[in-house]
Structures are given as C-alpha cells and as structure tokens.
Amino acid sequence: MELFTGDDTGLMKRVDLVGLGSTGHTARRWGTQEYGGGVGSVCFGPSEEYIGMGLDTGAVKFWRADGADGEPVLALTAHAQARLGTSALHATASRVIASDRHGGVRVWPWPTEAVVAAEPATFEMGGSTTACAIEAAGTLIAGGGRDRDVAVWDIEQGAEAFKARNVPHDNLDLSVPVWVSAVKFLPQQKKRLVVTTGFVDQRLRGEVRLYDVSAQRRPVARAIAPLGDEALSAVECSLDGNSVFAGSVSGTIARLDVRMNLKVMGRFKGAAGTIRALSVHPSSPLLASASLDRHVRVYKLDGTAARDTPRLCKIYLKQRLTALIFSSALPKKVATDQDDVDAMLDELPDADAGQARDVTTEGEEADADESDEDHGMHELDGGGMANVNLDRAQGGGDSSSEEEAEGSQDDRRRPQRVDDTGGSAAHRPEKVKAAGKRAQSTKRVPMKQRKSADKPSIQKKKRT
C-alpha cells in the first residue's frame, strides 16, 4: 500500500505501508523546499504510473510514481501571476485541469506522441474561490470560498451550470454567513456534491451540506455543528457514496450517513492539528488523514456505528501536511517474528506423519508376513487334511493327527477375531495363549464350588 503526501514546504513524499499495523517509511520524495511554495493539491496522472502536485507558486509538475526519473516528466505554469496557489488538480487520459485560489481554471492537453503540451485553455470562475473539486470524468468543477457560495461550472463550455442559494435566515432574521471550506463530488453522482463550512461567531458553526444540482439550489440536507462549535476544514466520501467524512480544525473526523440526512454515525480521533486532507482507499475500507501535526493516520471503515473508531497506524513525516492521496495497491502482510517461526516449523518434517508412515510400513510388512504364513498354512492344511482323511478311511492313523485335524476343522468353523494390526488372532499363537490365560482368569466359578473352597479355610481358622 502506498500514500502520497504534500507538505507546506513544497515536498511530495511516497509512503510505503507494509501492513495495517506498521508505522510506514518514506520510500521516495520529489520537489524542492521553498518558502511560500507549499503543495496545494496532489493527484495521479492518466494512470497511477504518474503522480502530480500543484504548488502555491502556480506551478504544476508530474513525476513517475516509481521514482525512475529524477526530473519531472511534465512541468506547467498554472497562472502568469505567482503566489496564487493551486486549489484543485486533476488529470484524465487526455488533459490536465488545475484551478487557483482566485477562481482561474487552466486546462492543458496531456502530452503524448501525437499531442504536444500547448497553451492552456482558460476561464475564470471569479471571486475568492479557495475550495475547489473536480469531477472524476473531468467535465465539471465546483468551487466556493469566503463570502462566495458554491457554484458548478462546465469545463468544456467554460460556463456556470449551477449556483447555490444561501440557507434561510437565522432566528434573528439575519443572513447566515457564507464560508465554503471544502467541496467534494459524490462518487459516480455528478449531480450531487457535499460542502463543509467554516465558523463565524456562533452564526456559522461548521456545517455539512448536501446539494442536489438537479433538484434545488439550497441544500437538500444539513448537519449543523456535527463536531461542535468549530470550523470544518476537509471532506471526503466513501466509495459507495453513502458516507461522508468531515475533518475539523481540532483534529477530529466525523462520519455522516447520507441516507439518514447526514446523521453522525461515528468519530475518528487522534490528530492534534487541523485536518488538511482526507482520502479513501479505492478498494479497501480504509481512510487516511493528513494534518498539521505532521502525521498521517489510517483508520479502518468497518461499517459500525461506534462513537470512536481506533486508528490502525500513525506515520510521522516531519513537515506539516497539506495534501494526501491513496494509491490503489492493496496492503501487504506484515512479516513478524512469529511468521518466521511458523515458516521454520513448516520446513521441518512432520513427526506425526513420519510415525504414521513407519506404522504403515510395519503394518504392510506384517501383513505381507501374515499373508505368506497364511499361504503356507493353507498348503499344509490342504495336504494334512487329505492325509488324515485317507488314514481314517483306511482305519489307521495316529490319534494325535486326528485331534489336530478336528482342531483345525473347529478353528475353521469358529469365527476368527481380528486384532488391531489387521491380522487374524488364530494365526498368532502367543496372542491366543495370552487370550486363553485371560479367559481362565476371568472365568466365573459356580457358587457351590466357592463355598466348598471357602470351608477348609474357615475350619482351619477355627482350629487355630
């Protein structure tokens, strides 16, 4: 898993996470530190092969995400005037879109073998547009700021497509102040966007507002002060668009349910500075936050309504962070000492399996010996029985041979007990003798014989 962060000194870093419980480490960094040249926004190129950042100086640069090239593969100038900053940056397969904090929008074609980077197409949204968001397809841009309510513009035509209307007056019949601090389009819903606001003298206490461009100009849902009387500074949406995450200037993140009119469903705590950026993993239920306390924190989105959700890891990155984006790579498993021990044990031969193999081998050898013995006995029995029957027919023969023949016939008539090793007990003389001794020891003695056996001992005891 990889995270790309930007800070207020102009550096962009790639942070590798080897597991959810790890602290991570910085694998690569780009840019040069410059006063007033902080990173305002980061994004991927046409694919995750490229990573780009927009600086406060108005410059836009893209590098290879694997760090193969030390120089940027694309360097652009967002505005002729310096120090306007970059409020939003987005790249598609054919173009790069950037907006500054004075409402200027620049569109460049992505340079390929057939297309060479040219002068950007520009248009002005006007006013102090400090918070902007670009729709995933790159066709719409939404922005707002202090005393400027949110508006949506069509990038293709350079025209305003929607302008929000302020909420109704408060209980003193005074207009509610306007301060848009962050904007985000809901995933796969270009007609809906969520907005967070700042804090103005108890009259604007940090709200989360949901707009439906196709329905009305005023918000369709509002969450007033979900984190108390403080300003909200960052916003992000879940992949399904059912949850909204709003970060505050005190370092707390609220989770709100869109399907329940922005009801607060949980909180994420831990940061000691303003939340400047939030990012949701493209495929895993993970949320990352970047704050001014120089830490990146990763939380797990388990779908529960717990009030406080614990974090999975915390990474210290030295500079104050201003931008953040997740890559689509999945988290890797953490290699621990226990895993090394388990791997060593797996390489050792299995003692139970070896014992089982030895037992099986012995059993096979025993069965082979028994089969040979049985085969020999059958041959002897066949010849012996023929001789015995012949002697009986002639009226002669030995009595012992007759008894052996009768015993062998009785053994064949009697069912033979099979022992645990798979062979017949009749073919093991020592086991048959042991079984006979046990049978004699456990044979029941009639009551009369017991009494007669006990009488001499009683009489003997009386005489003494």
N, C-alpha and C positions, 0 to 999 in steps of 0.2 A: 504494500500500500504506500502511496506517495501523496504528500501535501506540498503545495506551492504557496509560499507566503511572500508578501511585500511589506516593507517597513518604511518608516518616515525618514530614513537616510538615503534611500534610493537603491537598496539591495533587494533582490529576489532570491529566495532560497528554496531548494528542494529537500524535503524532509522525508526520509525513509522510515517506515514503521515495520518492524519485523513481526509484530504481534499486537494484539489489543492491549496487553498489559505492559508493553515496553515503554521506554522513555523516548525512543527515537534518536536519530542523529542526522546532522546536516550532511547530505551527500554531495551537493553542488550549490554554487551560488553565482549569480550574474549581476552585472551593473557596477557602478562606482558610487561611492558615498559622496554626497554633495549637499551643502546646506540649502534648504528650500527645494530640493529635488526628490522629495519622497514619492513613494509609489501610491497612486490613487486607485488603481484597478488592475487586476490580472485576469487573463483568460487564455484558453487554448487556441491554437490556430485552426485551420480546416480540419485537422486531426490532432490527437494528443502527441503527435510527433513534434509539434512546435508549442512553445509557451511564450506568451507575450505580456508586457506590462505597459501601462500608461503612467507617465511621470507628471509631477506637479509643474514641471517646466513646459509641458505641452508635447513632449517627445513620446513617440510610440515605438517600441522595439520588440522584436520577436527573435528567439533563440531556438536552437534544437533542444528538446527536453532531455535528451540523454547526455547533453554536455559535450558532444563530439566536437563542436566548433566553439572556439573562444569568442569569436566576433558574432554580432547579431546577423541573422540572415535577412532581416528587413528592418530598416530604420526610417521612420516617418516623422514629420512635424505636424502636429495637430492644428496649430494656430500660429499665425505670424507673430503675434504678441506673446511674450514669455510670461510665465507665472500665472497662467490661467487655470492650470491644473487639469486633471482628467477625472471626470466623474463616472464614466462608464466606458468599457471597451469590450468589443465583441467581434468575432471573426467567423465567417461562413466559408463555404467552399469556393466562393468567387470574390469576396470582398471583406474589407476591414472597416468597422464602424467605431468611431470614438466621439465622445461629447465632452465639452469642458464645462467649467462651473459658471460660465456666463451665457449658457444656452446655445453655444455653437456646436454644430454636428458636422463631422467630416467623414466622407465615405471614399475609400481607396479600393481599386481592384486588387485582388490578391495576385502578386506577380507569379506567373508561370512561364513556360517556354513560349507560349503564344501571346501572353499579355505581359507587358512591362509596366512597372509601377509608374503611375502618371499623377497629375494634379488631382486632388480630391474634389468630389462634388460636395458642395456645402449648402447649408441653410441654417437659419437662426430661429431658435425657439423663443429667444428673448428673455429678459429678466435675469434674476439671480437663481439659476437652476443648479443647485448644489447636489441634488439627489436625482440620479437617473437610472433607468433599467432598460435593457434592450431585449426584445422578444427573441426566443430561441431561433426562429426562422430568419431573423434579421430584417423584418418588414416593418416593425413598429418600435417606437421608442417613447417611453413615458418619463416625465421629469417634473420636479417641483422644488420648492425651497422656502426660504423665509419670506412671508407675505406673498407667496405665489403658490396657488393651489395646483394640484397635479393636472397634467394635460398629456394627451396621447397624440403623437404625430406619425404620419405615414412617411416612411423614409423614401419610398420610391417617388412620391409626388412632392415631398417637402412641404406638406400641408397639414394643418391641425385637424385631427379626426375626432377628438373628444376633449372637452374641458370640464372639470369637475366644478360643482357648485358647493359653496361652504355650507356647513351644517346649520340648523336653525339657531336662533339667538338663545342665550342662556336665560336663567330665571330672572335676571335683571334687565332683560330685553337689550342686551349688548351683544354685538357680534363676537363670535368666538375667534380668537387669533388664528392665523394660518402659519403653520411651520411644518413643511414636509421634510422629514429627516431621512427616510429610506423608502424605496419603491421596489416592488417585485411582481412580475407576471406569474400567475399560477401556471404550473406545467401543463402543456397541451390545452390551455384555455386562454387564448389570446384576447378574449373579450373580458376577462376578469383579472384584476390586479389588487394587490394589498399594499397599504400605505401605513407607515408609522409617523408619529408627530413628536414635536419637542414639548417643552414645558414653559408656560408663560403665566406666572403669577396666579396660580391656582385656577386659572380660567382655561388653560390648556395643559392637562396633567399627563400627557403622554398617552395617546390613543393608538389603537389598531383599527384601521378602517378597511372594509372590503367594498370594492367598486365593481359594478357590472356595467360595462360600457354600452351594452345593447339594451339595458333596462332603464336606467335613470342616471342623472348627473350627480345626485347625492349618494352617499354610501348606503349600501343595502344592509350592512351590519357594522356595528361599532362595539369595541371593547374599551371602556373608559378606565384608564389607570390600572391596567392588568398587573403591574408590578409596583403599584403605589404612586405617590406623588413625585414622579421623576420622569425625565425625558427618555424616549426610546431612540436608539442610535443605529440599529441594524435589523434586518428582516430576512427570512428565508422560508421556503415552502418545502413540504415533503414531496416525494416523487409522485404520489397519487393525488396531490392537491387537496387532501383532506385536513392537513395540519399546517399551522403557521407558527414559526418560531421568531420571537421578537426579543432582541437584546437591549439592555438598558445601560445607562451611563454608570451605574453602580456595579456592573459585572454579573447581573442575574439575567437568565433567559427564561421566558415563559413559552409554554406550548399551548396553543389555542386550537380548538376544533372548529373548522369551517362549517361543518354540518350542524353544529349546535350554536350558531350565531356568535362565533368567536368566544366560546366559553373556555376559561382557563382550565386545562387538564393536567398540568404538571409544571415543575420548575427545575431548572438546571443551575446549580450554584457552584461557586468555587473561584471565579475570577475576582481580582482585586482592582481592576481598572475598567474603563469603558469598553464595551463590546464594539469593535470596529467592523467585524465581518463575520458572517456565518456561511457554512457550506454543508450540504447534504451529499453523502456518497451516492454515486449514480446507481449502484446495485445493492449495496449492503445497508442495513438500518443503522447508520452512523451519522452523527452530527459533530462538526468541528467548529470551534470558535476561536477567533483571534482578538486579543485585547491589548490595551495599552500597558498592561503589567508584564509584557514581553513573553507571554506564554500562549501556546496553542493547547487547547483541551479537546479531547474526543469523548463523546458520550454515546451510549447505546440507546437506540429508539426501540424499546421493547413493546410499545403499544399499550402499556398500562397507564393508569390514571394516578400513579403515585405522585405525591406532592413534591418530593425531592428525588431526583434521579441521579445516582452516583456517576462519576466520570470514570472512564476506562484508562486514560493515560493523560499525562501533562508533560509538555516539552518546553524547555526554556531556550529562547532564540536570541537573547542579548539585546536586540533593538525593539523599540515599540512598534507593534504590528498594526498595519492599516488595511491589508487585503489578504484574501485567502481563497483557495480553490482546491477541491478534492480531485484526484485522478480516479479513473475507473478501475484501476488494479485492485484485486481482492487482497485482504490482509493475509500475510504469511504466518505460519505456525511458529511460535516461539520455541527455540531449542533450549531446553533446560537440562540440568544435571540428571534429573530423573529420566528424561528421554534417553540420555546417553547410557544410563544403567540398563534401561529396558532394551536398548539396541544390543548391548553386550550380552544380556541374558538370552536374547533371541538367537544370537550366533552360537551359543553353547548347545551341545547335543542334548536332546530331551532324555532325562533319566528314566521317566516312566515309559517313554516309547522304546528305549533300549531294553528295559526289563521285559516289556511286553514282547519285543522281538525275540529275546532269549527264551522266554517261556514258550513262545510259539515254536521256536526251533526245537526245544527239548520235547515238546508235545508231538511235533512231527516225527522226531526220531523215535520217540516211544511208540507212536502209532505204527511206524514202519517196523520196529522190532516185534510189536504185537502181531502185526499182520503176518510177519514171517513165522512167528511161533504158531499162530492160528493155522497157517497153511500147513506147517509140519504136523501139527496135532491132527488136522483133518486127514492127512495122508495116513498117519499111524492109526487113527480111529477107523478109517476105512479098511485097512489091512487087518488090524486086530479083530474087528468085528467079524470079518469074513472067516478068520481062523477059528474064532470062538464058536461061531455058528456051525462050522464044519466039524469041530470036536464034539459039539453037543449032538449033532446028527449021528455021529459015529458012536456016541455013548461014552466017549472018553474025555480027556482034557483035564486040566488042573482046576481045582476048586477056586484057587485064588484068581485065575484068569476069568472064571465065571463071575466072581464077585466084582472084579474090575469092570467086566462088560456090563453087569447090571448097574454098577455105579455110574458108568458113562452114559447109559441109557437114561437113568434118573436125572443126571445133570442136563441132558438134552431136553427132557420133558419139563424140567423146572425152569421158570424164567430167571435169567441171569441178571444180577444187579450191576448197573453201570456206575462206576465211581466217577469222581470229579475230573480225572485226567482223560476221560473218554474211552477207557478200555474196559473189558469185562472183568468183574471180580473173580469169576471162576477160573480165569487164566492166570491169576496171581496167587500162588499157594500161600505165601506168607500173610497176605491180607485175609485169605479165607480162614487161616488158623487164628489170626487175631480176632476175626469176627466170631469164630466159634467160641473162643475164650470169653469174649464179652457176653455172648448169648448164655454160656454156662453161669457166668457170674450174676447175670440178671434174671435167671430162671426162677420162677415162683415155686416155692416149696409148699406142699399141702399143709393144712393146719394140724392134722394128726401127727405127721412126721415132726412138725415143730415141737408139739407137746412132748412127744416121746424123746426128742433130742434134748429138751429142757429138763426133763425129770431127773436124769442122773446128776446134773449139776445141782439141782435143788436138794436131792438126797445127800449128796456129798457135802453140801454146805451145812445140813442138819447134823451129820455125824461129827463134823469138826466143831 
